[in-house]
Amino acid sequence: MDLVVGAAVPPLFKCPISLELMRDPVVLSTGQSYERSSIEPWLEAGNHTCPATMQKLSSLELVPNHTLRRLIQNWCEAHGSALGMAPIPTPKLPLTADTMAAILEELLVQTSCTSRQQLMDPLPILKNMRSLARESERNRKCMEDSDAVSVLASMITTSAAAAAAATATAVAVEELPMPLPAPAPLQEGGGAATTGLDLVLYHRKLEAACEEALAVLALLDVQGAAANSTRSNRPRSELLTPRSVTAIAWFLCKGRSLEAKVNAATILAGIMAAAAPSTEADQRRECSSHGNNNNNLGVQIPPGVLEALTKLLREDLYPKAIRASLKAMLTLCIAARRNRIKLVEVGVVPLLIELLPDAAAASGRGPRRSSNSNKNSKSSKSSSSSNAVQELALGVLELVCSTAEGRAAVADHALAMAALVHHLHTVSSLATELSVAILWWVCSKAGAGASSSSSSSSDCLLAAQQSGAFAALLLLLQLDCSPGTRVKARELLKLLQQTSWNYYHSHHSTTSAQTTAPTILCDLSSQLGTITGPYLIHN
C-alpha cells in the first residue's frame, strides 16, 4: 500500500522510475539517484544507460546514497505522523560475491571433518545464511551464483548419511533420561570414552545442521540450479546425484520436525521440476511408457517418498505442508506415469477431493480453510492461498485421472462430482479448465481398464447432472475458454443429454420419455438466457 501522499513528497525524494518515495537510494556513475529495487532490473535487463538522462554509464556499480537516505529519514520523522507514514529503517547492505565466498569457505571448513573427534558446529553459519536469504531476492541470487546450492547439497549428503546410519545403531533419545546429562569428553583415538549418549548427541547435531541446510535450500531456486547444471559444461550438480536425492528423501520420510519434512518436499519438487519432460513430445512419450520410475535427468525417487507426501496432506493445521506436498506430487506425476498409479494405491485421491470446498465441508475439514471475515486483508490473503491449494489439488487429480486406477478412485468417491461441478465457475479459470478435464476423464472413460466394482460412466454422469453440470457447462461455452476445454465441454454435454434421455426412457413410458427429457434439457438451457441447449451441443 502507498505509505505517502504523492503531492506532499519532495520531488528529490522520489525515484525517477517508480515515482515513489525512495527507501534505499543508490547513485549511478552519472550522479542520478534511484531506488535500488527499481534500477537493478533495468541494469539486469542489459541496459547500460541512465534512465533519466540516457547517458552511457561508465560503470554499473551502484553506490549507496547515505546522505539522501538520511534526509529522507529525517523528513519522514518530521512529517510522517501527519501523512500516516511508517518510519523508514536503514536498509541492510546487500550480500556480495566475496562475502558469500567467505561464508561458504568457512562452512566447508566446519563440515570437512565428520569424525566424532572434532564435533563440527556449522549451525551459526547456516542460520546466518538463512537470515540473509530471507532478506531479499538479491541475496538469494548471490547465493545461487556462488554455487551455494551444491555446497549445501554436498553437506546434507555427507552428514545425513552418518545421521541415518546412527539412527539404527545409537541409543534413542526418547529412551534417555531428561534432561540429558552433559556428554563425556571424546578421546582423540576414537576411544573407549565414546558412549551411546555421546553418539546420540553427535548425530543429533549432524541432523540439526542438515535440517538448517534444508531450510536454506528451500529458500533458493533449486529448480534453476538443477536445470542450469544440465545445460552448462560444468560438472553435474551435487543436488542431482542419487546420494543427494536419497538424503533429502530421508528427511522427508523420517525427519524429526515437520518443518524439515516440508523443506525436503519443496526441494524434491524443484529437483523433479527440472527433471520433468520439457516438450509435449517428451510428455506423450512418457505417458505411453510404463518403465522405470525416473526421468530425463536419470533422477530416481527413493521408496517411501509418495507415502510421506500423502501424510503431509493430513497436516490440517499447517497449510504450508499441504502446499509443499501438492507441488511435489504435481512434479512427480509429470515426471513419471508410474508415480500417478502409486499415488492412487497409497490413497491420495480421497484426500485430494476433500481439499475441495464442497467435499471439505461435508467431511468436516472445511472450517480450517475458512477465511477470517473480521479482517479484510487476512480474508483476501486466506482466499488467495485457498485458491492456490485448490488449483494444485485439481492439477494432481487431473494427472491421476489419466490412469484407469485414478478414474476408478474418483468415480467411487461420493462427493467427487459435486465438488468438481462446484469448481466450474467459482475459483479461477485454471480451476475451471482442470475441473472440466477431470469430469471428461471420469465421465467418458470411467470403468475403462478398471475393476468391475468401480462406478460406471453412466453413474458418474447422473451424479454430475444432479449437481448441476449441464447448466454450468452451457454457461462455460458462452464464456472465453481454451479450445481443448471447449471440446471437452461439448462432449460432456452430449453425454449428459444422452444420459438424461436413457434415464427417463428407463423410468417412464416411451411417449412420456420423448416429451419429458427434451423439456428438462430445454429448461436447463433457458435458465442461461439466449441460446438453447441443442444449438450449443451440436454446433
C-alpha positions in Angstrom: 0.0 0.0 0.0 1.1 3.6 -0.5 2.6 5.0 2.6 2.7 8.6 1.5 0.6 11.2 -0.3 2.4 11.8 -3.6 1.8 15.5 -3.7 3.4 16.1 -0.3 6.7 14.3 -1.1 9.6 16.5 -2.3 10.5 15.5 -5.9 14.1 15.0 -4.9 13.0 12.1 -2.6 11.1 10.3 -5.4 12.7 7.6 -7.6 12.6 8.7 -11.3 11.5 5.2 -12.3 8.8 4.3 -9.8 7.9 7.9 -8.8 7.6 6.7 -5.2 9.5 7.7 -2.1 12.9 6.1 -2.1 13.9 3.8 0.8 17.3 2.6 -0.4 18.6 5.3 -2.8 21.7 4.4 -4.8 23.8 6.6 -7.2 24.8 5.7 -10.8 28.0 7.0 -12.4 26.0 9.9 -13.9 25.2 11.2 -10.4 21.5 10.4 -10.7 19.9 8.6 -7.7 17.4 5.8 -7.9 15.6 3.3 -5.7 17.7 0.2 -5.6 14.8 -2.2 -6.3 13.9 -0.1 -9.4 17.2 0.4 -11.0 18.5 -3.1 -10.6 16.0 -4.7 -13.0 16.9 -2.0 -15.5 20.6 -2.9 -15.4 20.0 -6.7 -15.3 18.0 -6.3 -18.5 21.2 -5.3 -20.3 20.7 -1.5 -20.3 23.9 0.5 -19.9 22.4 3.9 -19.9 21.0 6.2 -17.2 17.1 6.0 -17.5 16.7 9.7 -16.6 19.5 11.3 -18.7 20.0 8.4 -21.2 23.8 9.0 -20.8 26.1 6.0 -21.2 27.2 4.6 -17.9 30.9 4.4 -17.3 30.3 1.9 -14.5 27.5 -0.4 -13.5 28.3 -0.1 -9.8 25.5 1.1 -7.5 26.8 3.3 -4.7 24.5 3.8 -1.7 23.5 7.4 -1.3 23.7 7.7 2.5 23.2 11.5 2.6 20.0 11.3 0.6 18.7 8.4 2.7 19.3 10.3 5.9 17.5 13.3 4.5 14.5 11.1 3.6 14.5 9.5 7.0 14.6 12.9 8.8 11.8 14.2 6.5 9.7 11.1 7.3 10.2 11.6 11.1 9.1 15.2 10.8 6.1 14.7 8.5 5.3 11.0 8.9 2.7 11.3 11.6 0.7 13.9 9.6 0.8 11.8 6.5 0.3 8.4 8.2 3.7 7.1 7.1 5.8 4.5 8.9 9.4 5.3 9.7 11.9 4.1 7.0 14.5 1.8 8.6 18.2 1.9 7.5 18.5 -0.8 4.7 21.0 -3.6 5.2 23.8 -3.8 2.8 23.2 -6.5 0.1 25.2 -9.7 0.1 28.3 -9.6 -2.2 30.0 -12.4 -4.0 33.2 -12.0 -1.9 31.2 -12.2 1.3 29.3 -15.2 0.1 32.5 -17.0 -0.9 34.0 -16.4 2.6 30.8 -17.8 4.2 30.9 -20.9 2.0 34.6 -21.4 2.7 34.0 -21.2 6.4 31.1 -23.7 6.1 33.3 -26.1 4.2 35.9 -25.9 7.0 33.3 -26.6 9.6 31.9 -29.6 7.8 35.1 -31.1 6.4 35.6 -33.3 9.4 32.7 -35.6 10.2 34.5 -37.7 12.8 33.4 -37.7 16.4 36.8 -36.4 17.5 36.1 -33.0 16.1 32.5 -32.0 16.5 31.5 -29.6 13.8 29.4 -26.5 14.6 28.0 -25.2 11.3 24.7 -24.1 12.8 25.6 -20.4 13.3 26.8 -20.2 9.7 23.7 -21.9 8.4 21.4 -19.7 10.5 23.2 -16.6 9.1 22.7 -17.9 5.6 19.1 -18.4 6.2 18.7 -14.9 7.6 20.5 -13.4 4.6 18.3 -15.5 2.1 15.2 -14.2 3.8 16.2 -10.5 3.5 16.0 -10.0 -0.3 15.8 -11.6 -3.7 19.2 -10.1 -4.5 20.8 -12.1 -1.6 19.3 -15.3 -2.8 20.5 -14.6 -6.3 24.0 -14.0 -5.0 23.9 -17.3 -3.1 22.8 -19.2 -6.2 25.5 -17.6 -8.3 28.1 -18.6 -5.7 27.1 -22.3 -6.1 25.7 -22.4 -2.5 23.2 -25.0 -3.7 25.8 -27.6 -4.5 27.8 -26.8 -1.3 24.7 -27.3 0.9 23.6 -30.4 -1.0 27.1 -31.9 -0.5 26.9 -31.1 3.2 23.4 -32.7 3.5 24.6 -35.8 1.6 27.6 -36.4 3.8 26.0 -35.5 7.2 22.7 -37.2 6.6 24.4 -40.5 5.7 26.1 -40.5 9.1 22.9 -39.5 10.9 20.8 -42.1 9.1 23.4 -44.8 9.9 23.4 -43.8 13.5 19.7 -44.0 13.8 19.7 -47.7 13.5 22.6 -48.3 16.0 22.7 -45.5 18.5 20.6 -45.2 21.7 17.3 -43.5 21.0 16.9 -40.1 22.7 13.4 -41.0 23.9 15.0 -43.7 26.0 17.5 -41.4 27.7 16.8 -39.6 30.9 15.6 -36.0 30.6 17.2 -33.5 30.9 20.2 -35.0 29.1 23.5 -35.0 31.0 26.5 -33.3 29.6 28.5 -35.6 27.2 31.7 -37.0 28.4 34.9 -35.8 26.6 35.7 -37.8 23.5 39.1 -39.2 23.3 41.4 -38.4 20.4 41.8 -42.0 19.3 38.1 -42.7 18.8 38.2 -44.1 22.1 36.5 -46.1 24.7 35.2 -42.9 26.3 32.7 -42.6 23.5 29.4 -43.6 25.0 26.0 -44.3 23.5 24.8 -40.9 24.7 27.8 -39.2 23.0 26.8 -40.9 19.7 23.2 -39.7 20.0 24.2 -36.1 20.8 26.8 -36.1 18.0 24.4 -37.4 15.4 21.6 -35.2 16.5 23.9 -32.3 16.0 24.5 -33.5 12.4 20.8 -33.9 11.9 20.1 -30.4 13.2 22.7 -28.9 10.8 21.2 -30.8 7.9 17.7 -29.5 8.8 19.1 -25.9 8.8 20.7 -26.5 5.4 17.4 -27.8 4.1 15.8 -24.6 5.3 18.3 -22.5 3.3 18.0 -24.7 0.2 14.2 -24.4 0.3 14.5 -20.6 0.0 16.8 -20.8 -3.1 15.9 -21.6 -6.7 16.7 -25.3 -6.6 14.9 -25.9 -9.9 17.0 -23.3 -11.7 20.2 -24.6 -10.2 19.4 -28.2 -11.2 18.4 -27.2 -14.7 21.5 -24.9 -15.3 23.8 -27.7 -14.3 22.4 -29.9 -17.1 22.7 -27.1 -19.8 26.2 -25.9 -19.0 29.6 -27.5 -19.3 30.1 -27.6 -15.6 30.2 -30.9 -13.6 26.8 -32.2 -12.7 25.4 -30.5 -9.7 25.6 -32.5 -6.4 21.9 -31.8 -6.0 21.2 -34.3 -8.8 23.2 -37.2 -7.6 21.4 -40.3 -6.3 23.1 -39.9 -2.9 21.8 -36.3 -2.5 18.3 -37.2 -3.6 18.3 -40.1 -1.2 19.5 -37.9 1.7 16.8 -35.3 1.1 14.2 -38.0 0.8 15.3 -39.5 4.2 14.4 -36.2 5.9 11.1 -36.2 4.1 10.3 -39.7 5.3 12.0 -39.8 8.7 12.7 -36.2 9.7 12.0 -35.3 13.3 10.5 -31.9 12.6 7.5 -31.1 10.4 9.5 -28.1 9.0 12.3 -30.4 7.8 9.8 -32.6 6.0 8.2 -29.6 4.3 11.5 -28.2 3.3 12.6 -31.6 1.9 9.3 -31.8 -0.1 9.9 -28.3 -1.5 13.5 -29.2 -2.6 12.4 -32.5 -4.2 9.7 -30.6 -6.1 12.4 -28.3 -7.5 14.6 -31.2 -8.5 11.8 -33.1 -10.2 10.5 -29.9 -11.9 13.9 -29.6 -13.6 13.8 -33.2 -14.5 10.3 -33.2 -15.9 9.7 -33.7 -19.7 10.4 -30.3 -21.3 8.3 -30.8 -24.5 4.9 -32.1 -25.4 6.5 -34.9 -27.3 8.5 -36.0 -24.3 5.3 -35.9 -22.2 3.4 -38.0 -24.6 6.3 -40.5 -24.8 6.5 -40.6 -21.0 2.7 -41.1 -20.7 2.8 -44.0 -23.0 5.7 -45.6 -21.1 5.3 -47.8 -18.0 9.1 -48.1 -17.5 11.3 -47.2 -14.5 10.4 -44.5 -12.1 12.9 -42.0 -13.4 13.1 -39.1 -15.9 15.2 -37.4 -18.5 17.9 -36.5 -15.9 18.1 -40.0 -14.5 16.9 -38.9 -11.1 15.2 -41.8 -9.3 12.7 -41.3 -6.5 13.6 -43.4 -3.4 10.9 -45.7 -1.9 8.6 -44.1 0.7 8.5 -40.6 -0.8 5.0 -40.8 -2.1 3.7 -42.2 1.1 5.4 -39.4 3.1 3.9 -36.7 0.8 0.5 -38.3 1.3 0.9 -38.0 5.1 1.7 -34.3 4.7 -1.7 -33.7 3.1 -3.2 -34.7 6.5 -1.5 -31.8 8.3 -4.7 -29.8 8.6 -3.1 -27.1 10.9 -0.1 -26.4 8.7 -1.2 -25.1 5.2 2.4 -24.8 4.1 2.8 -28.6 4.4 -0.2 -29.1 2.2 1.1 -26.7 -0.5 4.6 -28.3 -0.5 3.1 -31.8 -0.7 0.9 -30.9 -3.6 3.7 -29.2 -5.5 5.9 -32.2 -5.1 3.1 -34.5 -6.1 2.4 -32.4 -9.2 6.1 -32.5 -10.4 6.4 -36.3 -9.6 3.2 -37.0 -11.6 4.6 -35.0 -14.6 7.9 -36.8 -14.3 6.7 -40.4 -14.4 3.3 -42.0 -15.1 4.1 -44.8 -12.6 4.0 -42.2 -9.8 0.4 -41.4 -10.6 -0.6 -45.1 -10.2 1.4 -45.3 -7.0 -0.4 -42.2 -5.6 -3.7 -43.9 -6.2 -2.5 -47.0 -4.4 -1.4 -45.0 -1.3 -4.9 -43.4 -1.1 -4.3 -39.9 -2.2 -7.5 -39.4 -4.3 -9.9 -39.1 -1.3 -7.5 -36.6 0.3 -7.3 -34.5 -2.8 -11.1 -34.4 -3.2 -11.5 -33.4 0.4 -9.3 -30.4 -0.2 -12.1 -29.0 -2.5 -14.7 -26.8 -0.7 -17.9 -28.8 -1.0 -16.2 -32.1 -0.2 -14.2 -30.5 2.7 -17.3 -29.1 4.3 -19.1 -32.5 4.1 -16.1 -34.3 5.5 -15.5 -31.8 8.4 -12.2 -30.5 7.1 -13.7 -27.2 5.7 -13.5 -24.9 8.7 -9.8 -24.8 8.9 -9.6 -23.2 5.4 -12.3 -20.6 6.1 -11.1 -17.0 5.9 -11.4 -14.5 8.7 -14.4 -12.4 8.0 -13.5 -9.8 10.5 -10.3 -8.6 8.8 -10.5 -8.0 5.0 -6.8 -8.2 4.4 -6.5 -11.6 6.1 -9.6 -12.7 4.3 -8.2 -11.8 0.9 -4.8 -13.5 1.7 -6.5 -16.6 3.0 -8.8 -16.8 -0.1 -5.8 -16.5 -2.4 -4.0 -19.2 -0.5 -7.0 -21.4 -0.6 -7.4 -20.9 -4.3 -3.8 -21.9 -4.9 -4.3 -25.1 -2.9 -7.4 -26.0 -4.8 -5.7 -25.4 -8.2 -2.8 -27.6 -7.1 -5.1 -30.3 -5.9 -7.1 -30.2 -9.2 -3.8 -30.4 -11.1 -2.7 -33.5 -9.4 -6.2 -35.0 -9.7 -6.3 -34.3 -13.4 -2.9 -36.2 -14.0 -4.0 -39.0 -11.7 -7.2 -39.4 -13.8 -5.2 -40.1 -16.9 -4.8 -43.6 -15.4 -7.6 -46.1 -15.1 -6.9 -46.6 -11.5 -7.3 -42.9 -10.8 -10.5 -42.6 -12.7 -12.0 -45.5 -10.8 -11.0 -44.0 -7.4 -12.6 -40.6 -8.4 -15.7 -42.3 -9.7 -16.1 -44.3 -6.4 -15.9 -41.1 -4.2 -19.4 -40.0 -3.2 -18.5 -36.3 -3.1 -16.3 -36.1 -6.2 -18.9 -35.0 -8.8 -20.4 -32.3 -6.6 -17.0 -30.8 -5.8 -15.9 -30.8 -9.4 -19.1 -29.2 -10.7 -18.7 -26.5 -8.0 -15.3 -25.6 -9.4 -16.6 -24.9 -12.9 -17.1 -21.2 -12.2 -16.3 -20.4 -8.6 -12.4 -20.4 -8.1 -10.4 -19.4 -11.2 -10.2 -20.0 -15.0 -7.4 -22.6 -14.3 -9.6 -24.4 -11.8 -12.5 -24.4 -14.3 -10.4 -25.9 -17.1 -8.9 -28.6 -14.7 -12.4 -29.5 -13.4 -13.7 -29.9 -17.0 -10.8 -32.1 -17.8 -11.3 -34.3 -14.8 -15.1 -34.6 -15.5 -14.3 -35.5 -19.1 -11.8 -38.2 -18.0 -14.1 -39.7 -15.4 -17.5 -39.4 -17.2 -16.3 -40.5 -20.6 -13.8 -43.2 -19.6 -14.8 -44.4 -16.1 -14.6 -48.2 -15.9 -12.3 -48.5 -18.9 -9.5 -50.7 -17.7 -10.7 -50.6 -14.1 -12.1 -53.2 -11.9 -15.7 -54.2 -12.3 -16.5 -52.8 -8.8 -15.9 -49.3 -9.8 -18.7 -46.9 -10.8 -19.7 -46.8 -14.5 -19.7 -43.7 -16.7 -23.5 -43.5 -16.5 -23.3 -43.4 -12.7 -20.8 -40.5 -12.9 -22.9 -38.7 -15.5 -26.0 -39.0 -13.4 -24.2 -37.7 -10.3 -22.8 -34.8 -12.3 -26.2 -33.9 -13.8 -27.8 -33.9 -10.3 -25.0 -31.5 -9.2 -25.9 -29.0 -12.0 -23.2 -29.9 -14.5 -25.4 -29.3 -17.6 -26.3 -25.7 -16.8 -22.7 -25.0 -15.7 -21.2 -26.4 -18.9 -23.7 -24.4 -21.1 -22.6 -21.2 -19.3 -19.0 -22.1 -19.9 -19.5 -22.4 -23.6 -20.7 -18.8 -23.7 -17.5 -17.6 -21.9 -13.9 -17.5 -23.0 -12.1 -20.8 -22.6 -9.4 -22.7 -24.3 -10.2 -24.8 -27.4 -9.4 -28.0 -25.6 -11.7 -27.2 -22.8 -14.5 -26.2 -25.2 -14.2 -29.5 -27.0 -14.4 -31.4 -23.7 -17.4 -29.4 -22.5 -19.3 -30.1 -25.8 -18.6 -33.9 -25.4 -19.8 -33.8 -21.8 -23.0 -32.0 -22.8 -23.7 -34.7 -25.4 -23.1 -37.4 -22.8 -25.3 -35.7 -20.3 -28.1 -35.3 -22.9 -27.9 -39.0 -23.8 -27.8 -40.0 -20.1 -30.9 -37.9 -19.4 -32.7 -39.5 -22.3 -31.7 -43.0 -21.2 -32.7 -42.3 -17.6 -36.2 -41.1 -18.4 -36.6 -43.8 -21.0 -35.9 -46.4 -18.4 -38.3 -44.9 -15.8 -41.2 -43.8 -17.9 -43.2 -44.9 -20.9 -41.8 -44.2 -24.4 -44.2 -41.4 -25.0 -43.5 -39.8 -21.7 -39.7 -40.1 -22.1 -39.9 -38.4 -25.6 -41.6 -35.4 -24.2 -40.1 -35.2 -20.7 -36.3 -35.5 -21.3 -36.1 -32.8 -24.1 -38.3 -30.5 -22.0 -36.0 -30.7 -19.0 -32.9 -30.1 -21.2 -34.5 -27.0 -22.7 -35.5 -25.8 -19.2 -31.9 -26.1 -18.1 -30.6 -24.1 -21.1 -33.3 -21.5 -20.9 -32.1 -20.6 -17.4 -29.0 -19.1 -19.0 -30.8 -16.8 -21.3 -30.1 -16.5 -25.0 -29.1 -19.9 -26.5 -30.8 -23.2 -26.3 -29.1 -26.5 -25.4 -29.4 -28.3 -28.7 -27.7 -25.5 -30.6 -24.7 -25.4 -28.2 -24.3 -29.2 -28.2 -24.4 -29.7 -32.0 -22.5 -26.6 -33.1 
